Amino acid sequence: MRGRYALAARFIAGFMALLITCALTFPLRAGDPNRDFSGKWVLDTSASDVASLGRVEDNLSVSQGDAGILCATKTAQWSYALDGSETRKQIGEESRSSVSKWEGSALLINTQVTSPRHYTVMDRWELSRSHNTLTITRQVVRADSEAEGTLVFRREGTPAPASPPVVPAVVPVGGAPSVEAPPAAGWRQTEPGGGGSQPVLATRPPPGVPPDITIRSGTRVLLSLIGEVNTKHAKEGDHVYLRTATPVAAGGRLVIPRGSDVEGTITRAKAAGKVVGKGELYIRFDSLILPNGVSRDFRARPPGEEGKVEGNGKSADGRTVIEGAGAGGAIGAITHGLPGAAVGGVGGALAGVLLSRNQDVVLRSGAHIEMVLDRDLVFHPEELP
């Protein structure tokens, strides 16, 4: 009887493994073609900008199913789940942990890499209208540096688009090439065959189309921390959750309501030493989700230069101060023994951050952190709540 049960269990396990494999590898047929990255892709080096990224994939094979995406190169194979769950993969000395999500027809992939030198890779995958070009916008964030680049892949067997022909300058006999002054803003040159030199007004956007609304890079957004962060327990790769404490408006409209969700990542955490040494904490802000579900990704930071949160010293008025943050950090000002108290100075960047008696950095629930956007956030009017 036990043998029968064991045989049935092995059969069920094998069948489930087969179902998972089919779900990962069976190509999408009825899904959105703008979201189907299946195919063999070849890197177009002339169209790509990878100088700052180091070694990148030059060939990529992608098999996509409802459950996830299976990727392969000549030397490695890995996968991404499409339901928001985490996938893990060991490649050489690197341990990779990835989470993906959709933003329209673009796939956003955040990968934490644990290796002798920890870092984070953020990819944005998007297909061209012809589905023959896959563009991956990549950002690599390390504790001491950031790099951005673009990988442009052509579908295998598809020629690269032809470059526009170069029109040689007309050189008058015995003289230098004639240089014409550019037309004034809002004007274009005469239509071909017009027979005259009178300028013509440039085409205006069609009437009735509302303009996009932009929250400019450098805008400061006040956030409130959800839960507590303590360097005694925190570790690299942990997620941090916050909400906007004040609304943000632009163009006469409310764009980011109060209570919108913001997700961040701890990029480095070090507990205080038992005898000497204060705790250290680095935080990066990664994404914003409006109450209606519209989301935007970024690599925002609090004001400052370094991205580091640590307790060191006291300010002139006797309050303990955390010196400051940048590129993925959390800047701070803390009050000595007053959890959650608002702190003046340092731009009001962080309130409610304390040092415990053993000098670990503690961010209390409700602590206020000021986020500085690192890029423009552009919204279509119909996306706003």
Protein Blocks (a to p, Z undefined) as FASTA:
>chain_A
ZZmmmmmmmmmmmmmmmmmmmmmmmccfklcfklmcgdcddddfklpccklnopadfbdc
ddddfkbccdddfkbccdddfehpacdddehjbccddddddehjbccdddddddfbdcdd
dddddddfkopaccdddddddfkbccddddddddehiacddddddddddddehiacdddd
dddehiacddehklpabdcddddddehiacdddddehiacddddedjddfklgcehiacd
dddfbdcdeehiafbdghiacddddfbdcdddfkgocdddddddfbdcdfkopacddddd
dedjkopacdedjdfkopacdddddehiacddddehighiaceejhlmaghiacdfkopa
cddehiacddddfbdcdddfklpZZ
